[in-house]
Amino acid sequence: MKIIYFYELDFVSEDMLNNIFKEKTNEIINLFLKEGIYKKSENSFILEYVGIISYNEIVIAILPKFLKKANFSHEKESDILKLIIEVIKRYKNETIFNIEQSESTGGNIFALIDYFFKDYITNGLYKTFIEKLEYNGDGEINWEETIENENSYLVNNSPVYLNFFTEETENNDKDFIKKIHKYILYSCKNYLLNSEIQKNLNLIEIPYFDFFINEYIGNKDYIITQLDNRLNLEFNEQKIILLKKMKIFINEIYSNSNNGLELWGVNKFWAVWEKCCKNIFKDEKEHYKKIIKPIWSNLQEDIKKEKDTLIPDILRKEEKTFYILDAKYYNFYFDSNGQLIGSPPEISSIIKQYAYELAFKKYFENIKNYFIIPTIEETKVIGKVNFDIFNLQPIKVLQLDYKICFEMYLKDLYYNKEEMENIIL
């Protein structure tokens, strides 16, 4: 099936939507507005989404805005889409516990399915164990029960027991949480088998299950209560994460009323870009505490109250050099004549970067202050911005090859000291 490609911030008219969705146009307009896929702008809509959308066998892909000027072929767009989806999948799984209320949950289902399948391949089904006593079993001898209930015989003045009570541990196959886990895994499988996105892109491999479940396991509130009860008793980190994601999945599938709309993407791709940059430039959070906080008080300073301060995107120290980096999801560049094309960061972003530098000047002499923007071209420093009111060095602009950035993020790689020196001059 053909995928229809758009780019983030494209203007889409109602006529264009009519050509795609026919008699379902009004329904899709309402669904798209509900999920934050676009916002209304006079007689058209502005796409504010990156990812892939499926509705009634129609598949639409929306690629990041900075890729549009490349004018890629559909074959190239397909390869890029797969990379973008993998990045979004990882981002969703890393941030799913703290997604803002204003962020659409679209795409959570696919990220959760990918997590559940990978976790199942690594750890199997959720396990609990039952401790029980057996008579002359193979487990460790329970001496307290044995001495209390069995006759002993003296041999060389030492008691000898002919029979023992032993402690046995066995897998609790009747555990309700295990049943929920089975139900979720089968629900994931069935979701993918009926997914147009999966049929078109085959993004998630379905593992083999050696079990089957088709029984009713209860309503949403009952299932969530059981998961919450178990979370209160569980101390294993892997199981805690699994239980929390099971809760999210149950909430998603029981509240999904999108009438056939499938989403795998994000409304705020800037947050994805920021997360990727934090990882590959190895953000060091221990430096954040050096930033002083504003203090509020009355004129007599009877009670002083600290409030939240500025939080940079990326801080990193390498020997005598301190890096202050701001991942900016902006689409601008300088042409061959040096003319600024597009929309650079606003004045508030510039002031914040200089404020960060002022905060760290008393700790570090050699500071490198940069904006980092995505590009389809090679990674290099392309420009700078001066704001002489601060009497500080210019903030430089590093354009970062998006493909290298995303592939490093997916592989858990980061720039080492020498690489930092080569790209941040």
Secondary structure, DSSP 8 states (H G I E B T S, - for coil): --EEEEETT-EEEHHHHHHHHGGGHHHHHHHHHHTTSEEEETTEEEE--EEEEEETTEEEEEE-GGGGGG---HHHHHHHHHHHHHHHHHHHHHHGGG--TTS--TTHHHHHHHHHHHHHHHH-S---EEEEEEET-SSEE-HHHHHHHS-EEEETTEEEESS-EEEEEEE-TT-HHHHHHHHHHHHHHHHHHT-HHHHHH--S-----S----S----HHHHHHHHHHHHTT---HHHHHHHHHHHHHHHHHHH--STTEEEEEES-HHHHHHHHHHHHTT--GGGGGGS---EE--TT-SS-EE------SEEEEETTEEEEEEE----EEE-TT--EEE----HHHHHHHHHHHHHHTTT-SEEEEEEEEEESS--EEEEEE--GGG----EEEEEEEHHHHHHHHHTT----HHHHHHH--
